[in-house]
């Protein structure tokens, strides 16, 4: 009996190994894991060297950076969808034109964000109670660099070059952490932390364009890009909504709480998003696969089910660690000065898992070009902002606010998914 079970298990494992969705997830998961670990190493180094008060500056600046990098992530979503459509319809010779035209369109906004960094440095520093406005200026340069990096990343995702995308994501964080260590050792403090962000992103842009050298070396074939404009609105709503879900609370916590508690909450937010970044590769693989499936008249229901299962398994493993050794998690990542965060580790882990599943569903809706998810998602964002603004008596109050919002949003998006799946129609190539 036991031998028969083993024989039955081996074909299943072999089948998983040959499954395209699983293989792609493994490749991007490896890069995403390195990038995720690198992100937390970055915050761990900053927290240990700077202490809770100055680390609160870094946490709020990185949250602000994440919010204002939404245009880059929107670009990734739009370009990935369009590039996937080109490949699925056999028009991949237009990839070079897509890269060149996107670069031309983003030059002016890139310059504007750098100028805005200079102009808004002082009021931003006052709102966030920063020790200096100088890091805000460097943050503007970092945001500008990431807006450009969104172009090669979107193309790589759309053409399903997950190896190249994996390397791009992981090496950015490695360069960022190396630069951070050097700059903090040089005594540049919070300013050095923001400069290191720019250094990693600039490296990722150069690497991304190099990875696309085969596509860029082909003759450019003009492609109609006007259809991208309409989808850009959907992509903007979905991407910005997710960004605000895991950054708005940090910004508000820094504004309402004491410097110490603001730093503690910033560390909790980063620990909670371990699950988000651990599973981010699943949604990145799912997105172009759903576009491809709909264009080829295949129903994507099984794709989203498998993907949700992968997120659930990975999330359960992380939650087990958070529940069993919360103190060890805090000490390893941020050091003993952040031990006040220990009480809330498991709860922020649940928040991170709920955020991951919310993001997975939003990516599915965007790939399917569904728009009904938008008011649901933004109702969740408003609920988050209002609840934290009204109930912010301490770190525990804000954790409760965010947990309730994430679970309510997940329930609402799941209901929308159940209504949508039976009604999905294939996408007609544009």
Buried (B, 14 or more C-beta within 10 A) or exposed (E): EEEEEEEEEEEEEEEEEEEEBBBBBBBBBBBBBBBBBBBBBBBBBBBBBBBBBBBBBBBBBBBBBBBBBBBBBBBBBBBBBBBBBBBBEEEBBBBBBBBEBBBEEBEEEBEEBBEBBEEBBEEBBEBBBBBEBBBBBBBBBBBBBBBBBBBBBBBBBBBBBBBBBBBBBBBBBBBBBBBBBBBBEEEBBBBBBBBBBBBBBBBBBEBBBEBBEEBBEEEBBEBEBEEBEEBBEBBBBBBBBBBBBBBBBBBBBBBBBBBBBBBBBBBBBBBBBBBBBBBBBBBBBBBBBBBBBBBEEBEBBEBBEBBBEBBBEBBEEBBEBBEEBBEEBBBEBBBEBBBBBBBBBBBBBBBBBBBBBBBBBBBBBBBBBBEEBBEBBBBBBEBBBEBBEEEBEBBEBBBBBBBBBBBBBBEBBBEBBEEBBEEBEEBEEB
